[in-house]
């Protein structure tokens, strides 16, 4: 019998080729999944599965949680007699969760969990995609950096902290204008339109080229003067991530862990999308968080509203109010949505919410799998949350 020997370098080369081919195939599959998700062309079960595992789409960085998490108390609250009537139709909690494709809903009153329910096979341990809730988290980190002295003033030019933007369309734009999405830079956020700047940004993100997103943002066109035009822009919150990195000298994930995830007391490590391997966090999306930690984030913000510690005095109130831009009052704050009656929300597409109602000392966190990125709520969420907050606060008085 003839024995055969194999050259180790040849075997190594062959294994490398196989590994490269496997990675390429995996990358192509991930890109296809991302495009289907943003286009609203996913089957319900596919979307639910992907929402739990968005870390397979892009590289991520871990946001370390606390060894001793912030503890909520518990109190039972009955919702059997609660309902909302909208346009002549009455909806109860079961209608709301079913019709709006809710995967998890939690209400916290006075630091006590008074309602907690999961659906779509989720559990308390299931992580779920944040989508644009990440914008409000990035904004909150800007407040922390200002409080820590890493950012001198919100009137500072963005390029002071992100020198890659010097000489670009963002050269004279301030940090506050980025928080308000009032840079005056042209932007179309239409998710289903492959020609929109939002989808172009997604394609750049899919390339996973280091620095490509900043280059893309710097090459955009101007729609008006800084501070005069409002455009909802995921791209602007990518700049918040870059500002945090440049001002603090740490990744957004590390700073988030320091100030909130570990500092305040989250229970579970989060994961955050990166623009490239070991790159910069996607400031406007891509966090993977459990429902209870979404609620803890809301409780952190509510606590800071009442007694500032990590954030500057008045920061939360300023973040949560409408602002005048170009002579028009815009119902948008520092990457937060004012909801009337003093309440405000962090909102992500497909049904992600953190609703904060300081007057009722209430936080409501929700995750969901609505089929389209554009507004798709059969039962109006803001009205339902206001009514639920009033009901739960009244029941527990």
C-alpha positions as CSV (number, residue, x, y, z in Angstrom):
1,X,0.0,0.0,0.0
2,X,1.3,3.4,-0.9
3,X,1.2,5.9,1.8
4,X,0.5,9.5,0.8
5,X,1.6,12.6,2.7
6,X,0.0,16.1,2.4
7,X,1.8,19.3,2.4
8,X,0.7,21.4,5.5
9,X,0.9,24.7,3.5
10,X,-1.4,23.2,0.9
11,X,-3.9,22.0,3.5
12,X,-3.8,25.4,5.2
13,X,-4.4,27.1,1.8
14,X,-7.3,24.8,1.0
15,X,-8.9,25.3,4.4
16,X,-8.5,29.1,4.0
17,X,-10.3,28.9,0.6
18,X,-13.1,26.9,2.2
19,X,-13.3,29.3,5.1
20,X,-13.3,32.3,2.8
21,X,-16.1,30.8,0.6
22,X,-18.2,30.0,3.7
23,X,-17.7,33.6,5.0
24,X,-18.7,35.0,1.6
25,X,-21.8,32.9,1.5
26,X,-22.7,33.9,5.0
27,X,-22.2,37.6,4.2
28,X,-24.4,37.3,1.1
29,X,-27.1,35.7,3.1
30,X,-26.9,38.4,5.8
31,X,-27.1,41.1,3.2
32,X,-30.1,39.5,1.6
33,X,-31.8,39.3,5.1
34,X,-31.1,43.0,5.9
35,X,-32.5,44.1,2.5
36,X,-35.6,42.0,3.0
37,X,-36.1,43.3,6.5
38,X,-35.9,47.0,5.6
39,X,-38.1,46.5,2.5
40,X,-40.8,44.9,4.6
41,X,-40.6,41.7,2.6
42,X,-40.1,39.1,5.3
43,X,-42.5,36.4,6.4
44,X,-43.6,36.8,10.0
45,X,-41.7,33.9,11.4
46,X,-38.5,35.0,9.6
47,X,-38.8,38.5,11.0
48,X,-39.2,37.3,14.6
49,X,-36.2,35.0,14.3
50,X,-34.1,37.7,12.8
51,X,-35.2,40.3,15.5
52,X,-33.7,38.0,18.1
53,X,-30.4,37.4,16.3
54,X,-29.5,40.7,14.5
55,X,-25.9,40.1,15.8
56,X,-25.5,37.6,12.9
57,X,-26.0,40.4,10.3
58,X,-23.0,42.7,11.3
59,X,-20.0,42.6,13.6
60,X,-21.0,43.7,17.1
61,X,-19.3,44.9,20.3
62,X,-20.5,43.8,23.7
63,X,-21.9,46.3,26.2
64,X,-21.2,44.8,29.6
65,X,-24.0,44.6,32.1
66,X,-23.7,45.0,35.9
67,X,-22.8,42.3,38.3
68,X,-25.6,43.5,40.6
69,X,-28.5,44.7,38.4
70,X,-31.0,47.4,39.3
71,X,-33.9,45.7,41.0
72,X,-37.5,46.4,40.2
73,X,-40.2,45.6,42.8
74,X,-43.4,43.8,41.7
75,X,-47.1,44.6,42.1
76,X,-50.0,42.9,40.4
77,X,-52.2,45.1,38.3
78,X,-55.4,43.9,36.6
79,X,-56.0,45.0,33.0
80,X,-59.2,43.0,32.6
81,X,-61.3,46.2,32.8
82,X,-58.9,48.3,30.7
83,X,-59.6,49.3,27.1
84,X,-59.1,52.1,24.6
85,X,-61.8,53.3,22.2
86,X,-60.4,54.7,19.0
87,X,-62.5,55.8,16.0
88,X,-65.5,53.9,17.4
89,X,-63.6,50.7,18.0
90,X,-62.8,49.4,21.5
91,X,-59.5,47.6,22.0
92,X,-58.3,45.7,25.1
93,X,-54.8,44.6,26.0
94,X,-55.2,41.4,24.1
95,X,-56.3,43.2,20.9
96,X,-53.3,45.6,21.3
97,X,-50.7,42.9,21.6
98,X,-52.2,40.7,18.8
99,X,-53.0,43.4,16.3
100,X,-49.8,45.3,16.7
101,X,-47.6,42.2,16.7
102,X,-46.2,42.8,20.1
103,X,-43.5,40.4,21.3
104,X,-43.1,41.9,24.8
105,X,-44.8,44.5,26.9
106,X,-43.7,45.8,30.4
107,X,-45.1,48.6,32.5
108,X,-43.1,49.9,35.5
109,X,-44.8,52.3,38.0
110,X,-42.8,53.9,40.8
111,X,-40.0,51.3,40.1
112,X,-42.4,48.4,40.4
113,X,-43.2,46.1,37.5
114,X,-47.0,46.1,37.4
115,X,-47.4,44.4,34.0
116,X,-45.1,42.0,32.1
117,X,-46.2,39.8,29.2
118,X,-44.4,38.1,26.3
119,X,-45.7,36.8,23.0
120,X,-44.4,35.4,19.7
121,X,-42.5,32.7,21.8
122,X,-40.3,35.4,23.5
123,X,-39.4,35.1,27.2
124,X,-37.8,37.4,29.7
125,X,-34.3,36.2,28.5
126,X,-35.0,36.9,24.8
127,X,-32.9,39.8,23.4
128,X,-34.6,41.9,20.7
129,X,-33.5,44.5,18.1
130,X,-33.6,48.1,19.2
131,X,-33.8,49.8,15.8
132,X,-34.0,53.6,16.5
133,X,-34.2,53.3,20.2
134,X,-30.5,53.3,19.7
135,X,-30.8,56.9,18.6
136,X,-32.1,57.9,22.0
137,X,-29.4,55.9,23.8
138,X,-26.7,57.6,21.7
139,X,-28.2,61.0,22.5
140,X,-28.2,60.1,26.2
141,X,-24.5,59.3,25.9
142,X,-23.9,62.8,24.5
143,X,-25.5,64.2,27.6
144,X,-23.2,62.1,29.8
145,X,-20.2,63.2,27.9
146,X,-21.2,66.9,28.3
147,X,-21.7,66.3,32.1
148,X,-18.3,64.6,32.3
149,X,-16.6,67.5,30.5
150,X,-15.6,65.4,27.4
151,X,-17.8,67.7,25.3
152,X,-17.3,71.4,26.2
153,X,-20.5,72.8,24.7
154,X,-23.3,71.7,22.4
155,X,-22.4,74.8,20.3
156,X,-19.1,73.1,19.4
157,X,-18.7,72.2,15.8
158,X,-19.0,68.5,15.1
159,X,-15.6,68.6,13.3
160,X,-14.0,69.5,16.7
161,X,-14.6,65.9,17.8
162,X,-14.8,64.2,14.3
163,X,-11.9,65.8,12.4
164,X,-12.7,63.5,9.4
165,X,-15.7,65.9,8.7
166,X,-13.5,69.0,8.4
167,X,-14.2,70.7,5.1
168,X,-17.3,68.6,4.5
169,X,-21.0,69.5,4.5
170,X,-20.9,69.1,8.3
171,X,-18.0,71.5,8.9
172,X,-20.2,74.3,10.4
173,X,-22.8,72.1,12.0
174,X,-23.0,72.0,15.8
175,X,-23.4,69.1,18.2
176,X,-26.8,70.3,19.2
177,X,-27.9,70.6,15.6
178,X,-27.0,66.9,15.1
179,X,-29.0,66.0,18.2
180,X,-32.0,67.8,16.8
181,X,-31.4,66.5,13.2
182,X,-31.3,70.1,12.1
183,X,-28.0,70.2,10.2
184,X,-29.7,71.3,7.0
185,X,-28.1,68.4,5.2
186,X,-30.4,66.7,2.6
187,X,-31.8,63.3,3.7
188,X,-34.6,60.9,2.7
189,X,-35.4,58.3,5.4
190,X,-37.7,56.2,3.3
191,X,-36.7,52.6,4.2
192,X,-38.4,50.8,1.3
193,X,-36.9,53.1,-1.4
194,X,-33.5,51.7,-2.5
195,X,-32.6,55.2,-3.8
196,X,-33.1,57.0,-0.5
197,X,-30.1,58.2,1.5
198,X,-31.3,55.8,4.3
199,X,-31.0,52.8,2.0
200,X,-27.7,54.1,0.5
201,X,-26.4,54.3,4.0
202,X,-27.4,50.7,4.5
203,X,-25.5,49.6,1.4
204,X,-22.4,51.4,2.7
205,X,-22.9,49.7,6.1
206,X,-23.1,46.4,4.3
207,X,-19.8,47.0,2.6
208,X,-18.1,46.9,6.1
209,X,-15.4,49.2,4.9
210,X,-13.7,51.1,7.9
211,X,-14.5,54.8,7.7
212,X,-16.9,54.4,4.7
213,X,-20.0,55.7,6.6
214,X,-18.3,58.9,7.7
215,X,-17.1,59.5,4.1
216,X,-20.6,58.9,2.9
217,X,-22.1,61.4,5.4
218,X,-19.5,64.0,4.6
219,X,-20.3,63.7,0.9
220,X,-24.0,64.5,1.2
221,X,-25.6,67.6,-0.2
222,X,-27.1,70.6,1.6
223,X,-30.9,71.3,1.7
224,X,-30.6,74.4,3.8
225,X,-28.6,76.3,6.4
226,X,-27.7,74.6,9.6
227,X,-30.4,75.0,12.2
228,X,-33.0,76.0,9.5
229,X,-34.2,72.7,8.1
230,X,-35.3,69.5,10.0
231,X,-34.8,66.1,8.4
232,X,-35.2,62.9,10.3
233,X,-31.9,61.2,9.6
234,X,-30.4,57.9,10.8
235,X,-27.2,59.2,9.3
236,X,-27.0,62.1,11.8
237,X,-27.1,59.6,14.7
238,X,-24.1,57.8,13.1
239,X,-22.3,61.1,13.7
240,X,-23.4,61.0,17.4
241,X,-21.5,57.7,17.7
242,X,-18.4,59.3,16.1
243,X,-18.7,62.3,18.4
244,X,-18.8,60.0,21.5
245,X,-15.7,58.2,20.3
246,X,-13.8,61.3,19.5
247,X,-14.8,63.3,22.6
248,X,-14.6,60.5,25.2
249,X,-11.7,58.5,23.7
250,X,-13.7,55.3,24.1
251,X,-16.1,53.3,22.0
252,X,-19.8,54.0,22.4
253,X,-20.2,50.5,23.8
254,X,-17.6,51.0,26.4
255,X,-19.0,54.4,27.5
256,X,-22.6,53.0,27.5
257,X,-21.5,50.2,29.8
258,X,-19.6,52.6,32.1
259,X,-22.4,55.2,32.4
260,X,-25.6,53.1,32.1
261,X,-25.4,49.3,31.5
262,X,-23.0,48.6,34.3
263,X,-23.2,52.0,36.0
264,X,-26.9,52.0,36.5
265,X,-27.4,48.2,36.6
266,X,-28.6,46.4,33.5
267,X,-29.1,42.6,33.9
268,X,-27.9,41.3,30.5
269,X,-25.0,42.2,28.2
270,X,-26.2,44.0,25.1
271,X,-24.6,43.9,21.7
272,X,-24.2,46.8,19.3
273,X,-23.7,46.7,15.5
274,X,-20.4,48.0,14.2
275,X,-19.7,49.7,10.8
276,X,-16.8,47.3,10.3
277,X,-14.8,44.6,12.2
278,X,-13.7,46.2,15.4
279,X,-15.0,49.5,14.1
280,X,-17.5,52.2,15.2
281,X,-21.0,51.6,16.6
282,X,-24.0,52.3,14.4
283,X,-25.4,55.2,16.4
284,X,-28.9,55.0,15.1
285,X,-29.7,51.3,15.3
286,X,-28.4,47.8,15.9
287,X,-28.6,47.2,19.7
288,X,-29.7,43.8,21.0
289,X,-31.4,44.2,24.4
290,X,-33.9,42.3,26.6
291,X,-37.3,43.8,27.3
292,X,-36.6,44.3,31.0
293,X,-33.3,46.2,30.2
294,X,-35.3,48.4,27.8
295,X,-37.5,49.1,30.8
296,X,-34.4,49.7,33.0
297,X,-33.1,52.2,30.4
298,X,-36.4,54.0,30.7
299,X,-36.2,54.0,34.4
300,X,-32.7,55.4,34.3
301,X,-33.9,58.3,32.2
302,X,-36.9,58.9,34.5
303,X,-34.6,58.8,37.5
304,X,-32.3,61.3,35.8
305,X,-35.3,63.5,35.0
306,X,-36.1,63.6,38.7
307,X,-32.6,63.7,40.2
308,X,-29.8,64.3,37.7
309,X,-26.6,62.5,38.3
310,X,-25.1,61.1,35.1
311,X,-26.7,63.7,32.9
312,X,-26.7,67.5,33.2
313,X,-29.4,69.4,35.1
314,X,-32.4,69.8,32.8
315,X,-31.0,67.5,30.1
316,X,-33.9,65.1,30.0
317,X,-36.5,67.8,29.9
318,X,-34.6,69.6,27.1
319,X,-34.2,66.3,25.2
320,X,-37.9,65.5,25.5
321,X,-39.5,68.8,24.4
322,X,-40.4,70.1,20.9
323,X,-37.9,72.6,19.3
324,X,-38.3,75.5,16.9
325,X,-36.3,74.9,13.7
326,X,-36.5,77.3,10.8
327,X,-39.4,79.2,12.4
328,X,-41.5,76.0,12.8
329,X,-42.1,74.0,16.0
330,X,-40.9,70.4,15.4
331,X,-42.2,67.6,17.6
332,X,-38.8,66.2,18.1
333,X,-36.1,66.7,20.8
334,X,-32.6,65.4,21.2
335,X,-33.4,62.1,19.4
336,X,-36.5,61.7,21.5
337,X,-40.2,62.0,20.6
338,X,-42.4,64.3,22.7
339,X,-45.7,62.6,23.3
340,X,-47.8,65.3,24.9
341,X,-48.9,65.7,28.6
342,X,-45.2,65.7,29.5
343,X,-44.5,62.2,28.3
344,X,-41.9,61.2,25.7
345,X,-40.6,58.2,23.9
346,X,-37.7,56.4,22.2
347,X,-39.2,54.7,19.2
348,X,-37.8,52.1,16.7
349,X,-39.3,50.9,13.5
350,X,-41.3,47.6,13.5
351,X,-42.8,48.4,16.9
352,X,-40.0,49.1,19.5
353,X,-40.9,51.7,22.2
354,X,-39.7,53.1,25.5
355,X,-42.5,55.4,26.7
356,X,-41.7,57.6,29.8
357,X,-44.5,59.5,31.6
358,X,-42.9,61.5,34.5
359,X,-46.3,62.8,35.7
360,X,-47.4,59.2,36.4
361,X,-43.9,57.9,37.4
362,X,-44.4,55.4,34.6
363,X,-42.2,53.6,32.1
364,X,-43.7,51.3,29.4
365,X,-41.3,49.2,27.2
366,X,-42.5,47.3,24.2
367,X,-40.9,45.2,21.5
368,X,-42.6,44.1,18.4
369,X,-42.5,42.7,14.9
370,X,-44.8,44.9,12.8
371,X,-44.4,44.0,9.1
372,X,-43.4,47.4,7.7
373,X,-40.8,50.0,8.7
374,X,-43.2,52.8,7.9
375,X,-45.9,53.4,10.5
376,X,-48.0,50.2,10.8
377,X,-50.0,50.2,14.0
378,X,-53.6,49.1,14.0
379,X,-54.1,50.2,17.6
380,X,-52.5,53.7,18.0
381,X,-49.6,53.2,20.3
382,X,-49.2,56.6,21.8
383,X,-52.9,56.9,22.7
384,X,-52.9,53.4,24.1
385,X,-49.8,54.1,26.3
386,X,-51.2,57.3,27.6
387,X,-54.5,55.5,28.6
388,X,-52.6,52.6,30.0
389,X,-50.3,54.9,32.1
390,X,-53.3,56.7,33.5
391,X,-55.1,53.5,34.3
392,X,-52.1,51.8,36.0
393,X,-51.1,54.9,38.0
394,X,-54.7,55.4,39.1
395,X,-55.1,51.8,40.1
396,X,-51.9,51.9,42.2
397,X,-52.6,55.1,44.1
